[in-house]
Amino acid sequence: MLKYLLDTNIVIYTMKNRPQQVKGLFQKHEGEMCISAVTLGELVFGAEHSQQVERNLTDIEALVARLEVLPLDSKAAYHFGQIRAALYTIGQPIGPYDMLIAGHARASGLILVRDLEKNNLPIKEYYKKAIDNQSVTC
């Protein structure tokens, strides 16, 4: 049963086997994790603009074979709009992909797993108020 939606940075850490604790958590919770189609798009973009395009695309395909990729639907888009409006109102807009992924997690009732050290985004408090779960940080 799906429980966690992985943010793009967490997926990249897992693919690069760093930090080691992320790889362990990935193995421990296999079958409970998924990614957004938005994350898949970000990964493919990064691979296409890398120096090792084919290798990186192969790595992405191997990852996608192990994780469910959730399609972006109208419910996720609606939640994205709410999050964007709330952050805009408080003067803390963030990147559109981060808001789409957060909206996707919230719409799906999943816990968003992201890296606060690299990405200290102001979505945490709004996200916690919006659903009974809270985002998990690594």
Secondary structure, DSSP 8 states (H G I E B T S, - for coil): ---EEE-HHHHHHHHTT-SHHHHHHHHHTTTSEEEEHHHHHHHHHHHHTSS-HHHHHHHHHHHHHHSEEE---HHHHHHHHHHHHHHHHTT----HHHHHHHHHHHHHT-EEEE-TTT---THHHHHHHHSSS--EE-
